[in-house]
Amino acid sequence: MDDPALNAAIAANRFGLGARPGELARAGADARGWLSAQLAGDAPQLRGTNLRASADILSQALELRRERRDARAEAVAPNAAVVMKVAQLYRPIYIDETTARIGEALTTERPFIEHLTYFWTNHFAVSVDKVAVFGLAGSFEREAIRPHVLGNFTELLLASTQHPAMLLYLDNQTSIGPNSQLALGAARRGGERRFGINENLAREILELQTLGVSGGYTQADVTSFAKVITGWSIGANFGRFAGGTPGQFVFREQMHEPGAQSVLGKRYAEGGMEQGVAVLRDLVQHSATAQFVATKLARHFIADEPPRTAVDALARAFHDSRGDLPTVYRALIGLKESWAQALAKFKTPGEYIISSLRGLDVPVQYADKARASFALLGQRIYSPGSPAGWPDRSADWDGASAIMKRIEWADALGQKLGAHRDAAQLAPQWLGGAMSAPTHTSIARAASASQALTLLLTAPEFMRR
Amino acid sequence: MTAIKRRDFIRTAGLAAGSLLMTSKIAFAGSGTRPRFVFIILRGALDGLTAVPPYGDPYYARLRGEVAIAAPGAAGGALRLDGLFGLHPSLAFLSESYGAHELIVFHAMASPYRERSHFDGQDVLENGCAHAHALQSGWINRALAALPPDRSARRGESGIALGQNVPLVMRGPAPVASWSPSHLAALDEDTLQRITDLYSTDPLLSQRLADALATQSVADAAQGDSAMAAASEDNAQIAQTQLLARPEQAKPKSAAPYKEVIHAAAGFLRSDDGPRVAVFDALGWDTHANEGGAQGQLAGRLGNLDAGLRLLKEELGPVWRDTVVMIATEFGRTAAVNGTRGTDHGTAAAAFLVGGAVRGGRVIADWPGLSERALYQGRDLAPTLNLHSALKGVLADHLAVSACALDASVFPDSAVAKALPDLVRA
């Protein structure tokens, strides 16, 4: 019942990023061992000499805003002009970041870790359709996600919440306590502007990153948690909020709502930034968080509607280890449910593209050109469009028009590479024990090499993982 | 290898879906008796108090401060609806439609959802139930399943989702189509046939492939290849080079983000034999910071939507008089401006019903007021009108869905929400 050929295919295709030629042989007789071995050592970092730190990128963007500010006597709409300049600054950065990311996916020998990185980037989602994060989504992943993928969930949550990309995406950088020094000072001076909180980040942390929407929090919890993290902001060297290192996370005491706050029935004494850190740490220990994270992991790596037993086992591993992620991953690998059914998941467009290019052993130089494919098939990199991240069920991706696009894309790729690849020889190296007889026959009987490749790329087994 | 037209392929291949294509002559104009319904989902929670400012409410200007929309007549002021409400100054087409008695504005309206999660809110907006995740199908799909034969598409699916995938509101037992513009070359007949064969034992993929081919052929037949190509004219160059191109260069820059989807929707709906119901999304309403007032972020989005609706009317031509467009969002936003010149998640919102078949020129609202005591939980516009009442009224009067089906299957457990009568011209 434990079929090694099938397990190798599950390990490489469902847990990894899709088998490269030779990978199924390496996963071989011990698929679980092949996955566990990838957990050893530090998480890999992206290569690329032109990848810049977010603080560096952001301080350059802030500089553009300052120039505009200094020159605002001009009678042009200042906001639109700055947004355009920032977008111009960010576009090549986005290109470099996504090229490096695709390149890593094409070549990595630890595809399970890369896949987990994608999972967490999607869990702590920022989206580049908001211009403010267009140039920061890549560095967010490199700085807040990658270093902690093999660490603890608490580190991941703290790093994400304190990253400028997340603060900007969910509008926390100018959220101000109504009784903060800054708000009271402005009121004394009789300023027109009312200062107050912005709930966005606090709500989405509770709803989408920790407890989950039915995790038992109330509107009052959202509001007090938002007050707790007032002052979690970004450094700048000009303007009303000057202070800190430009482009880096900074805690601004003068924006912070003073006093104790109650979140989920627990009182948090005033403690500046530590008040927020304490709430985040407690959220990770909450049983609803374990359940929520476990459900998402199981939905992603086991099935759209994962078995209760699998979710509970993962939740226990998360809770008992206090969020130690390698412990949770080992539990996932060890579950019999993880191996019970091959091809249980319908690939997202991104998974489909990456597994195609890995299977075809496309050289890393192709990474830059491959970027367009993600937008074409409906999953532009770093643009889930909402803080919930990309959805993760078959029905979200298996629309008729979506499938037709995959087929057309596969056919274009088949025609391009057909002369250089042998589909009949590749098929067992991609699908292994999951290959069906009709697929085998169809490829064997194809009218041309490029048609054979199209048939392999569009095979039902290859649409799924 | 020569690529051939898909409809020719289907004709020769004789797929089940090919029944769509047996007639090559398809009438363009609407017959005047076949209703069309468009549902536009504003994802992200539209701020109803900016889109439809209650300028006559004494608390409005105080709550909104510098971003309050001024009374009609003032610079940047609202477009007058009545003594209490106006439309945002960017909504010129909707204002004209109101004058032409083709627009109903609903205010202080909400679905049964009372929490503040976008994603659960959208789930309820689409599933037609009182709770999120109560059903895995949507109210439009269940309404399509209950359509009387003379209101259904003459051939093929009665509903179409404009997008690569089908949103929850359109998922369910009734087969529906999805369509998005393709920038890639079509496959040759032989390869397509082999893929069809390869999918024959895979129920999901074979169904989807048949649907895609059928929809494409409706698009081709109804609009003519040249018209459909025009929908993608901004992208014409992409077709050949997309696989290798940088999307940053290829991405069409258009002042009207809905142009392509509206053009396609109108093409499908104009067809006398095609789908009766179309759905698409409009994104970008989650205005937590720097929302703007008469001008700014939200004003720009409202202007784009308004321009899109104007285009839809133009492109539908005579079919507009048989058309009802419902525009709704998952919930509203806080009554007061927050600390970052935006608004946070709220409760009741505004919604729009526009179209040639709408008995318009009215605001339907039981206005709860914006005094602190009147606000829901002290922060949001209070809901006094059930979204389901409006939707039931439209489905009953426009698509002739029976009251029994509306209460039992389309909006289960909605007996409290009586259908609003007379939303649609008799």
Contacts between the chains, C-beta under 8 A, distances in Angstrom:
chain1	res1	chain2	res2	distance
A	91	B	248	5.7
A	94	B	248	7.8
A	95	B	246	7.1
A	95	B	248	6.7
A	129	B	283	7.8
A	129	B	284	7.8
A	170	B	288	7.5
A	171	B	288	4.5
A	171	B	289	4.2
A	171	B	340	5.6
A	171	B	342	7.0
A	174	B	289	7.1
A	174	B	339	7.2
A	174	B	340	4.9
A	175	B	339	5.8
A	175	B	340	6.2
A	176	B	339	4.9
A	178	B	339	7.4
A	192	B	65	7.7
A	192	B	66	6.9
A	193	B	66	7.6
A	193	B	341	8.0
A	194	B	65	6.6
A	194	B	337	7.2
A	194	B	339	7.2
A	195	B	339	5.2
A	196	B	338	5.6
A	196	B	339	3.0
A	196	B	340	8.0
A	197	B	338	6.5
A	197	B	339	5.1
A	198	B	288	5.6
A	198	B	289	6.2
A	198	B	338	5.2
A	198	B	339	5.6
A	198	B	340	4.3
A	198	B	342	6.8
A	198	B	344	6.9
A	199	B	288	7.7
A	199	B	338	7.1
A	199	B	344	4.4
A	199	B	345	7.2
A	200	B	288	4.4
A	200	B	289	7.8
A	200	B	344	6.8
A	203	B	116	7.0
A	203	B	117	8.0
A	203	B	344	7.8
A	203	B	345	6.9
A	207	B	117	5.3
A	207	B	119	7.9
A	208	B	119	7.9
A	213	B	115	7.6
A	213	B	117	4.8
A	213	B	119	7.1
A	213	B	120	5.5
A	213	B	132	7.6
A	219	B	116	6.7
A	219	B	377	6.6
A	222	B	116	7.7
A	368	B	246	7.9
A	369	B	243	7.6
A	369	B	244	5.0
A	371	B	246	6.9
A	371	B	247	6.5
A	372	B	242	5.8
A	372	B	243	6.8
A	372	B	244	7.2
A	372	B	245	5.1
A	372	B	246	6.3
A	372	B	247	4.6
A	372	B	250	6.7
A	373	B	243	6.6
A	375	B	247	4.4
A	375	B	251	7.6
A	376	B	183	6.5
A	376	B	184	7.4
A	376	B	242	5.6
A	376	B	243	7.8
A	376	B	247	7.6
A	377	B	164	7.9
A	378	B	164	4.6
A	378	B	165	7.4
A	378	B	180	8.0
A	380	B	247	7.1
A	385	B	283	6.3
A	386	B	43	7.7
A	386	B	44	7.6
A	386	B	118	6.8
A	386	B	119	7.6
A	386	B	286	7.9
A	388	B	118	7.3
A	388	B	119	5.1
A	394	B	204	7.7
A	395	B	136	7.8
A	395	B	165	7.7
A	395	B	166	7.4
A	395	B	171	6.2
A	396	B	165	6.1
A	397	B	165	6.1
A	398	B	165	7.2
A	398	B	204	6.3
A	398	B	208	6.3
A	399	B	161	7.2
A	399	B	163	7.1
A	399	B	164	5.3
A	399	B	165	3.4
A	399	B	166	5.0
A	399	B	178	4.3
A	399	B	208	7.3
A	400	B	177	6.6
A	400	B	178	5.0
A	400	B	208	4.5
A	400	B	209	7.4
A	400	B	211	3.8
A	400	B	212	3.9
A	400	B	215	6.5
A	401	B	163	7.2
A	401	B	164	4.7
A	401	B	165	7.4
A	401	B	178	4.4
A	401	B	179	5.4
A	401	B	180	4.6
A	401	B	212	6.0
A	401	B	215	7.3
A	402	B	164	3.9
A	402	B	165	5.2
A	402	B	178	7.5
A	402	B	180	7.9
A	403	B	205	6.7
A	403	B	208	4.6
A	403	B	209	6.5
A	403	B	212	6.4
A	404	B	182	7.1
A	404	B	208	7.9
A	404	B	209	7.2
A	404	B	212	3.9
A	404	B	213	7.8
A	404	B	216	7.4
A	405	B	164	6.4
A	405	B	180	7.5
A	405	B	182	6.5
A	405	B	184	6.9
A	407	B	187	6.7
A	407	B	195	6.3
A	407	B	209	7.6
A	408	B	182	6.4
A	408	B	184	3.8
A	408	B	185	6.8
A	408	B	186	7.1
A	408	B	187	6.6
A	409	B	184	6.2
A	409	B	243	7.3
A	411	B	184	7.9
A	411	B	185	7.7
A	411	B	187	5.0
A	411	B	191	6.3
A	412	B	184	5.9
A	412	B	185	6.8
A	412	B	243	5.3
A	413	B	243	7.2
A	416	B	243	7.2
A	438	B	198	6.1
A	438	B	201	6.7
A	439	B	198	6.7
A	442	B	194	6.2
A	442	B	197	7.2
A	442	B	198	5.0
A	446	B	194	7.3
A	447	B	190	6.3
A	451	B	190	7.5
A	451	B	191	5.4
A	451	B	194	7.2
A	454	B	187	7.8
A	454	B	191	5.8
A	454	B	195	7.7
A	455	B	191	7.7
A	455	B	194	6.1
A	455	B	195	6.9
A	455	B	198	6.5
A	458	B	195	5.3
A	458	B	198	7.3
A	459	B	198	6.5
A	460	B	198	7.0
A	460	B	199	6.5
A	460	B	202	4.5
A	460	B	205	5.6
A	463	B	205	6.7
